[in-house]
Amino acid sequence: MWNSSRFLLLEVITLDPINITIPNLPICNTSSPIVLEASPSGGIWTGPGILMDSIFDPALITPGTSVDVTYTYGINNCSTSEDLSITVIASTPINVDTGLNSMLR
């Protein structure tokens, strides 16, 4: 009688939960690009306004719009992701009357 045993070795990978450092929101459309941060490190950011991995440029988003960007982290074929909603608002120009105009008249 032929007795054959087969074994299957499985490796269970547990991913750490993603923690996103939330920037000061909302952000003005004229603000400088910001660095988005999350842990564990080594993941990638994707979505509207994302440049070079973790740089978010609000100038690329229409003012008054909220966009979702995603941080994805993984090991081998396992991955997890977390979304961050960013609202971009229009900056309002400030007019300052220094009184010089009335003095020059």
C-alpha positions as CSV (number, residue, x, y, z in Angstrom):
1,M,0.0,0.0,0.0
2,W,1.3,3.4,-1.0
3,N,1.1,6.0,1.8
4,S,1.8,9.5,0.7
5,S,1.7,12.6,2.9
6,R,1.6,16.1,1.6
7,F,2.3,19.2,3.6
8,L,1.5,22.7,2.8
9,L,3.5,25.3,4.7
10,L,1.6,28.6,5.0
11,E,3.2,31.8,6.3
12,V,0.8,34.2,7.9
13,I,1.8,37.8,7.6
14,T,0.4,40.3,10.0
15,L,0.6,43.9,8.8
16,D,0.8,46.7,11.3
17,P,-2.1,49.1,11.2
18,I,-1.6,52.3,9.3
19,N,-1.3,55.5,11.2
20,I,-1.6,58.8,9.2
21,T,-0.3,62.0,10.6
22,I,-3.0,64.4,9.7
23,P,-1.8,67.8,8.4
24,N,-3.4,71.1,9.3
25,L,-6.6,71.0,7.2
26,P,-8.2,72.5,5.2
27,I,-5.3,73.8,3.1
28,C,-5.3,76.8,0.8
29,N,-4.8,76.4,-2.9
30,T,-1.9,78.8,-2.7
31,S,-0.1,77.0,0.1
32,S,3.3,75.3,-0.6
33,P,3.2,71.6,-1.2
34,I,3.1,69.5,2.0
35,V,4.7,66.2,2.9
36,L,2.2,63.6,3.9
37,E,3.4,61.2,6.7
38,A,2.2,57.8,7.7
39,S,3.5,54.7,9.4
40,P,4.7,52.1,8.9
41,S,7.1,53.7,6.5
42,G,7.8,52.3,3.1
43,G,4.3,52.7,1.7
44,I,3.1,54.9,-1.2
45,W,0.7,57.7,-1.5
46,T,-1.6,57.9,-4.5
47,G,-4.4,60.1,-5.6
48,P,-5.1,63.6,-6.9
49,G,-2.4,66.2,-6.1
50,I,0.2,63.6,-5.2
51,L,3.7,64.3,-6.5
52,M,6.8,62.2,-5.8
53,D,5.5,59.6,-3.3
54,S,4.4,61.7,-0.4
55,I,4.2,65.3,-1.6
56,F,0.7,66.8,-1.9
57,D,0.5,70.0,-4.0
58,P,-2.8,71.9,-3.3
59,A,-2.3,74.0,-6.4
60,L,-3.2,71.0,-8.5
61,I,-6.7,70.8,-6.9
62,T,-9.7,73.0,-7.7
63,P,-10.4,75.3,-4.7
64,G,-13.5,74.2,-2.8
65,T,-12.9,70.5,-3.6
66,S,-12.2,67.6,-1.3
67,V,-10.0,64.8,-2.6
68,D,-9.2,61.4,-1.2
69,V,-5.6,60.3,-1.2
70,T,-4.6,56.8,-0.2
71,Y,-1.6,55.4,1.6
72,T,-0.8,51.8,0.8
73,Y,1.7,49.6,2.7
74,G,2.5,46.0,2.1
75,I,4.8,43.1,2.5
76,N,5.1,40.5,-0.3
77,N,1.6,40.1,-1.7
78,C,-0.2,41.4,1.3
79,S,-1.2,45.0,1.6
80,T,-3.4,47.4,3.5
81,S,-4.4,51.0,2.8
82,E,-6.0,54.0,4.5
83,D,-7.6,57.1,2.9
84,L,-7.2,60.7,3.9
85,S,-9.6,63.3,2.8
86,I,-8.1,66.7,2.0
87,T,-10.2,69.8,1.4
88,V,-8.5,72.6,-0.6
89,I,-10.0,76.1,-0.1
90,A,-9.4,79.3,-2.1
91,S,-7.1,81.8,-0.5
92,T,-8.7,85.2,-0.1
93,P,-6.5,88.2,-1.0
94,I,-6.2,90.8,1.7
95,N,-6.3,94.5,0.7
96,V,-4.5,96.7,3.2
97,D,-5.0,100.4,3.1
98,T,-1.9,101.9,4.6
99,G,-3.3,105.4,4.3
100,L,-0.6,106.4,1.7
101,N,-3.1,106.7,-1.1
102,S,-5.1,109.4,0.8
103,M,-1.9,111.2,1.8
104,L,-0.7,111.4,-1.8
105,R,-3.8,113.3,-2.9
